[in-house]
Amino acid sequence: MSSDLDLVHTFREVWAELSGIGRAPDGGYLRFAWSPAEVALRDWFHAQAASRDMPVTHDGNGNLFATWSPAAGASGAVSGRGDGNGPGGVLTGSHFDSVPHGGAFDGPLGIVSAFLAVDLLRARGFRPARPITVAAFAEEEGSRFGVACLGSRLLTGAIDPARAAELTDRDGLALGDVLGAAPAGARPDLVAGFDAYVELHVEQGRALAAPVGVASAIWPHGRWRFDVEGEGNHAGTTLMSDRRDPMLTYAFTVLAANKEARLRDAHATVGRVEVTPNATNAIPSAVRGWLDARAADEATLAALVEAVAKKATERAGRDGTGIRFTAESTTGEVRFDEGLAARLAGLLGGVPILPTGAGHDAGVLSAHLPTAMLFVRNPTGVSHAPAETAADADCAAGVEALARVLEELSSTPLVDHDEGVAK
């Protein structure tokens, strides 16, 4: 990779190895956690690590870690500290799983870029003073078991492993059964081996005009399930005045979420619904929906969800139905280490620093170690859909940027361990 053109070509070749895995006829991807497609991507991860002599560690939660250590031998995979006595390592990577019919870049771009950044550094003769580890986190999207960033939450102790083991997918399979055992849960021994985490990700909007940017913060966000109970009945014989139709309450809740979000300059989406019995000629007996809500600050998010729940409950009273809201996963505002973000933006020539409304494993890890994110430009601004894209040249620029960041962070002191802050 002696030139920009070489890097673009190399990226295109490696990216093509993944492009057909889990691809649906509409061009989107079905890569749910631990599905055959996602398992194939995990196999690809192992092969890429092996070809680079980077031992792979499994943390018992479904997360994978491949380490390039300055120390010789397979012990470099045990923790970010390599031989256990040296400086803390630098963690990078992302996830493989997708939302239903999602885009190609959300997640895998960060893992591909991490391996190629290692290649770039090696080609330049660089040898890290501290280990560099590439991670593939499990169930980041939460599309199978309903909790976003599940792998990183388990790793850091943000979710109880017993609770996680009982999470079920749409087919009723429990996470514990899929893994073959209860997840290991918190691994402070592994987390303590790292002094920083840097995640590269495709930008999920049109805010980034340059090829590469740095993240400043993640909006607070969460998922709320709302269950509406009514009375199932015949569509042709039940008078309109006699109906207790939960679909009416559901529809009103969707409209209320849209209105309340617009009033607050926030985001609210209801993109999933389950109807019982789901028959054309039957009034439903129950409707279940999921609200995804996001806002620039926690007070606005709380006010949004409260307003939607209040209006939906009032409507349920008029419809003769019952409704209850359940928070399935919530994440507070994440502000990435400002000093680290400014340092990396300067290192990359003054690239833009911008917030995002999308959640990431980086948001979970930021509570435990200095964390930063790099964004690669998305010309369509579309994400979680087949039209999500990034130009090869911009992806190559992302690899170059990540390589510069990893070189910087694996060469210099990262953390004042007496103060616990990034230098």
TASUL-V786465 format. One record per residue. N is the residue number from 0. PHI is phi in whole degrees, 0 to 359 (NA if undefined). D_LAST is the distance of its C-alpha to the last C-alpha in whole Angstrom. Layout:
n:N phi:PHI d_last:D_LAST
n:N phi:PHI d_last:D_LAST
This chain:
n:0 phi:NA d_last:31
n:1 phi:269 d_last:32
n:2 phi:210 d_last:32
n:3 phi:300 d_last:31
n:4 phi:296 d_last:35
n:5 phi:299 d_last:34
n:6 phi:293 d_last:31
n:7 phi:299 d_last:33
n:8 phi:297 d_last:36
n:9 phi:296 d_last:34
n:10 phi:301 d_last:32
n:11 phi:299 d_last:36
n:12 phi:293 d_last:37
n:13 phi:292 d_last:35
n:14 phi:298 d_last:35
n:15 phi:296 d_last:38
n:16 phi:295 d_last:38
n:17 phi:261 d_last:37
n:18 phi:298 d_last:39
n:19 phi:268 d_last:42
n:20 phi:282 d_last:41
n:21 phi:76 d_last:42
n:22 phi:280 d_last:43
n:23 phi:267 d_last:45
n:24 phi:302 d_last:48
n:25 phi:279 d_last:47
n:26 phi:93 d_last:44
n:27 phi:277 d_last:41
n:28 phi:234 d_last:40
n:29 phi:243 d_last:41
n:30 phi:234 d_last:38
n:31 phi:290 d_last:38
n:32 phi:305 d_last:36
n:33 phi:63 d_last:38
n:34 phi:282 d_last:41
n:35 phi:306 d_last:43
n:36 phi:294 d_last:41
n:37 phi:289 d_last:37
n:38 phi:295 d_last:38
n:39 phi:297 d_last:39
n:40 phi:291 d_last:36
n:41 phi:296 d_last:34
n:42 phi:298 d_last:37
n:43 phi:299 d_last:35
n:44 phi:302 d_last:32
n:45 phi:300 d_last:33
n:46 phi:294 d_last:35
n:47 phi:297 d_last:32
n:48 phi:296 d_last:30
n:49 phi:297 d_last:33
n:50 phi:292 d_last:34
n:51 phi:252 d_last:30
n:52 phi:56 d_last:31
n:53 phi:246 d_last:28
n:54 phi:302 d_last:29
n:55 phi:253 d_last:29
n:56 phi:249 d_last:28
n:57 phi:254 d_last:30
n:58 phi:264 d_last:29
n:59 phi:84 d_last:32
n:60 phi:241 d_last:31
n:61 phi:96 d_last:32
n:62 phi:271 d_last:28
n:63 phi:245 d_last:28
n:64 phi:222 d_last:25
n:65 phi:246 d_last:26
n:66 phi:244 d_last:24
n:67 phi:261 d_last:23
n:68 phi:249 d_last:22
n:69 phi:292 d_last:22
n:70 phi:273 d_last:24
n:71 phi:282 d_last:28
n:72 phi:99 d_last:30
n:73 phi:286 d_last:30
n:74 phi:297 d_last:28
n:75 phi:297 d_last:25
n:76 phi:273 d_last:26
n:77 phi:292 d_last:26
n:78 phi:203 d_last:22
n:79 phi:295 d_last:19
n:80 phi:270 d_last:19
n:81 phi:70 d_last:22
n:82 phi:274 d_last:24
n:83 phi:90 d_last:22
n:84 phi:242 d_last:21
n:85 phi:273 d_last:18
n:86 phi:292 d_last:14
n:87 phi:296 d_last:14
n:88 phi:271 d_last:15
n:89 phi:249 d_last:14
n:90 phi:256 d_last:17
n:91 phi:215 d_last:19
n:92 phi:134 d_last:22
n:93 phi:190 d_last:24
n:94 phi:217 d_last:28
n:95 phi:258 d_last:31
n:96 phi:290 d_last:33
n:97 phi:232 d_last:35
n:98 phi:284 d_last:37
n:99 phi:303 d_last:40
n:100 phi:58 d_last:41
n:101 phi:280 d_last:38
n:102 phi:276 d_last:36
n:103 phi:281 d_last:35
n:104 phi:266 d_last:32
n:105 phi:296 d_last:30
n:106 phi:110 d_last:28
n:107 phi:304 d_last:30
n:108 phi:302 d_last:28
n:109 phi:292 d_last:25
n:110 phi:282 d_last:26
n:111 phi:301 d_last:28
n:112 phi:297 d_last:25
n:113 phi:294 d_last:23
n:114 phi:296 d_last:26
n:115 phi:290 d_last:27
n:116 phi:295 d_last:23
n:117 phi:298 d_last:23
n:118 phi:302 d_last:27
n:119 phi:297 d_last:26
n:120 phi:295 d_last:23
n:121 phi:296 d_last:26
n:122 phi:298 d_last:28
n:123 phi:270 d_last:26
n:124 phi:81 d_last:26
n:125 phi:283 d_last:22
n:126 phi:232 d_last:21
n:127 phi:290 d_last:18
n:128 phi:281 d_last:17
n:129 phi:226 d_last:16
n:130 phi:298 d_last:18
n:131 phi:244 d_last:18
n:132 phi:240 d_last:20
n:133 phi:261 d_last:22
n:134 phi:250 d_last:24
n:135 phi:239 d_last:27
n:136 phi:275 d_last:27
n:137 phi:266 d_last:30
n:138 phi:49 d_last:32
n:139 phi:292 d_last:29
n:140 phi:284 d_last:32
n:141 phi:71 d_last:34
n:142 phi:284 d_last:37
n:143 phi:262 d_last:39
n:144 phi:249 d_last:38
n:145 phi:86 d_last:37
n:146 phi:243 d_last:33
n:147 phi:292 d_last:30
n:148 phi:55 d_last:27
n:149 phi:297 d_last:30
n:150 phi:298 d_last:28
n:151 phi:288 d_last:24
n:152 phi:294 d_last:26
n:153 phi:296 d_last:28
n:154 phi:304 d_last:25
n:155 phi:267 d_last:23
n:156 phi:83 d_last:26
n:157 phi:281 d_last:26
n:158 phi:220 d_last:30
n:159 phi:290 d_last:32
n:160 phi:296 d_last:34
n:161 phi:293 d_last:37
n:162 phi:295 d_last:37
n:163 phi:297 d_last:36
n:164 phi:299 d_last:38
n:165 phi:270 d_last:41
n:166 phi:299 d_last:40
n:167 phi:240 d_last:42
n:168 phi:269 d_last:43
n:169 phi:290 d_last:45
n:170 phi:264 d_last:48
n:171 phi:84 d_last:47
n:172 phi:281 d_last:45
n:173 phi:274 d_last:43
n:174 phi:303 d_last:39
n:175 phi:301 d_last:40
n:176 phi:289 d_last:43
n:177 phi:294 d_last:41
n:178 phi:284 d_last:39
n:179 phi:88 d_last:42
n:180 phi:190 d_last:40
n:181 phi:296 d_last:38
n:182 phi:299 d_last:34
n:183 phi:292 d_last:32
n:184 phi:81 d_last:30
n:185 phi:305 d_last:27
n:186 phi:235 d_last:25
n:187 phi:300 d_last:22
n:188 phi:297 d_last:23
n:189 phi:281 d_last:22
n:190 phi:299 d_last:19
n:191 phi:295 d_last:17
n:192 phi:280 d_last:17
n:193 phi:243 d_last:15
n:194 phi:254 d_last:11
n:195 phi:194 d_last:11
n:196 phi:230 d_last:14
n:197 phi:232 d_last:15
n:198 phi:247 d_last:19
n:199 phi:265 d_last:21
n:200 phi:210 d_last:24
n:201 phi:295 d_last:27
n:202 phi:289 d_last:27
n:203 phi:249 d_last:29
n:204 phi:182 d_last:31
n:205 phi:245 d_last:32
n:206 phi:279 d_last:29
n:207 phi:261 d_last:27
n:208 phi:268 d_last:29
n:209 phi:274 d_last:27
n:210 phi:301 d_last:27
n:211 phi:225 d_last:23
n:212 phi:221 d_last:21
n:213 phi:238 d_last:18
n:214 phi:278 d_last:18
n:215 phi:256 d_last:17
n:216 phi:196 d_last:19
n:217 phi:242 d_last:22
n:218 phi:302 d_last:25
n:219 phi:295 d_last:26
n:220 phi:202 d_last:29
n:221 phi:186 d_last:32
n:222 phi:233 d_last:35
n:223 phi:236 d_last:38
n:224 phi:269 d_last:42
n:225 phi:236 d_last:45
n:226 phi:253 d_last:48
n:227 phi:247 d_last:51
n:228 phi:252 d_last:55
n:229 phi:221 d_last:58
n:230 phi:232 d_last:61
n:231 phi:291 d_last:62
n:232 phi:196 d_last:66
n:233 phi:280 d_last:68
n:234 phi:290 d_last:67
n:235 phi:262 d_last:70
n:236 phi:244 d_last:72
n:237 phi:268 d_last:70
n:238 phi:300 d_last:70
n:239 phi:302 d_last:67
n:240 phi:287 d_last:68
n:241 phi:263 d_last:68
n:242 phi:277 d_last:64
n:243 phi:238 d_last:61
n:244 phi:264 d_last:59
n:245 phi:291 d_last:55
n:246 phi:293 d_last:55
n:247 phi:295 d_last:56
n:248 phi:295 d_last:53
n:249 phi:300 d_last:50
n:250 phi:299 d_last:51
n:251 phi:297 d_last:51
n:252 phi:297 d_last:47
n:253 phi:297 d_last:46
n:254 phi:293 d_last:48
n:255 phi:295 d_last:46
n:256 phi:298 d_last:43
n:257 phi:298 d_last:43
n:258 phi:295 d_last:44
n:259 phi:294 d_last:42
n:260 phi:293 d_last:39
n:261 phi:296 d_last:40
n:262 phi:296 d_last:41
n:263 phi:252 d_last:37
n:264 phi:56 d_last:36
n:265 phi:247 d_last:34
n:266 phi:235 d_last:35
n:267 phi:218 d_last:38
n:268 phi:220 d_last:39
n:269 phi:242 d_last:42
n:270 phi:246 d_last:42
n:271 phi:218 d_last:44
n:272 phi:213 d_last:47
n:273 phi:234 d_last:49
n:274 phi:241 d_last:53
n:275 phi:241 d_last:56
n:276 phi:268 d_last:58
n:277 phi:66 d_last:57
n:278 phi:242 d_last:61
n:279 phi:296 d_last:62
n:280 phi:254 d_last:65
n:281 phi:226 d_last:64
n:282 phi:289 d_last:62
n:283 phi:298 d_last:59
n:284 phi:268 d_last:58
n:285 phi:204 d_last:55
n:286 phi:225 d_last:52
n:287 phi:239 d_last:48
n:288 phi:230 d_last:45
n:289 phi:234 d_last:42
n:290 phi:258 d_last:40
n:291 phi:256 d_last:36
n:292 phi:233 d_last:35
n:293 phi:213 d_last:31
n:294 phi:205 d_last:30
n:295 phi:290 d_last:28
n:296 phi:213 d_last:27
n:297 phi:291 d_last:28
n:298 phi:296 d_last:31
n:299 phi:294 d_last:33
n:300 phi:298 d_last:33
n:301 phi:298 d_last:34
n:302 phi:295 d_last:37
n:303 phi:298 d_last:38
n:304 phi:295 d_last:38
n:305 phi:298 d_last:40
n:306 phi:294 d_last:42
n:307 phi:296 d_last:43
n:308 phi:298 d_last:44
n:309 phi:296 d_last:46
n:310 phi:293 d_last:48
n:311 phi:293 d_last:49
n:312 phi:293 d_last:50
n:313 phi:297 d_last:52
n:314 phi:294 d_last:54
n:315 phi:301 d_last:54
n:316 phi:298 d_last:57
n:317 phi:285 d_last:59
n:318 phi:274 d_last:59
n:319 phi:73 d_last:60
n:320 phi:244 d_last:57
n:321 phi:239 d_last:54
n:322 phi:220 d_last:50
n:323 phi:221 d_last:47
n:324 phi:255 d_last:43
n:325 phi:229 d_last:41
n:326 phi:284 d_last:37
n:327 phi:269 d_last:36
n:328 phi:202 d_last:33
n:329 phi:226 d_last:30
n:330 phi:224 d_last:27
n:331 phi:286 d_last:25
n:332 phi:299 d_last:23
n:333 phi:245 d_last:19
n:334 phi:249 d_last:17
n:335 phi:292 d_last:14
n:336 phi:310 d_last:10
n:337 phi:297 d_last:11
n:338 phi:295 d_last:8
n:339 phi:292 d_last:8
n:340 phi:299 d_last:11
n:341 phi:296 d_last:11
n:342 phi:298 d_last:9
n:343 phi:288 d_last:12
n:344 phi:298 d_last:15
n:345 phi:294 d_last:14
n:346 phi:301 d_last:14
n:347 phi:267 d_last:17
n:348 phi:89 d_last:19
n:349 phi:80 d_last:19
n:350 phi:292 d_last:20
n:351 phi:296 d_last:21
n:352 phi:245 d_last:19
n:353 phi:214 d_last:21
n:354 phi:275 d_last:22
n:355 phi:220 d_last:24
n:356 phi:266 d_last:27
n:357 phi:263 d_last:27
n:358 phi:276 d_last:26
n:359 phi:209 d_last:24
n:360 phi:302 d_last:22
n:361 phi:302 d_last:19
n:362 phi:295 d_last:20
n:363 phi:290 d_last:21
n:364 phi:291 d_last:18
n:365 phi:296 d_last:15
n:366 phi:283 d_last:17
n:367 phi:235 d_last:16
n:368 phi:199 d_last:12
n:369 phi:306 d_last:10
n:370 phi:226 d_last:12
n:371 phi:219 d_last:13
n:372 phi:229 d_last:17
n:373 phi:250 d_last:19
n:374 phi:249 d_last:22
n:375 phi:251 d_last:25
n:376 phi:304 d_last:28
n:377 phi:241 d_last:31
n:378 phi:294 d_last:34
n:379 phi:276 d_last:36
n:380 phi:75 d_last:34
n:381 phi:269 d_last:36
n:382 phi:218 d_last:34
n:383 phi:59 d_last:35
n:384 phi:202 d_last:39
n:385 phi:303 d_last:40
n:386 phi:283 d_last:39
n:387 phi:301 d_last:36
n:388 phi:203 d_last:35
n:389 phi:205 d_last:32
n:390 phi:288 d_last:34
n:391 phi:304 d_last:33
n:392 phi:295 d_last:32
n:393 phi:290 d_last:29
n:394 phi:296 d_last:28
n:395 phi:296 d_last:28
n:396 phi:297 d_last:26
n:397 phi:295 d_last:24
n:398 phi:298 d_last:24
n:399 phi:300 d_last:23
n:400 phi:296 d_last:20
n:401 phi:296 d_last:19
n:402 phi:298 d_last:19
n:403 phi:296 d_last:17
n:404 phi:294 d_last:14
n:405 phi:295 d_last:15
n:406 phi:298 d_last:16
n:407 phi:297 d_last:12
n:408 phi:284 d_last:10
n:409 phi:269 d_last:13
n:410 phi:251 d_last:13
n:411 phi:234 d_last:9
n:412 phi:300 d_last:7
n:413 phi:254 d_last:6
n:414 phi:227 d_last:6
n:415 phi:276 d_last:7
n:416 phi:292 d_last:10
n:417 phi:285 d_last:12
n:418 phi:259 d_last:10
n:419 phi:75 d_last:9
n:420 phi:232 d_last:6
n:421 phi:287 d_last:4
n:422 phi:274 d_last:0
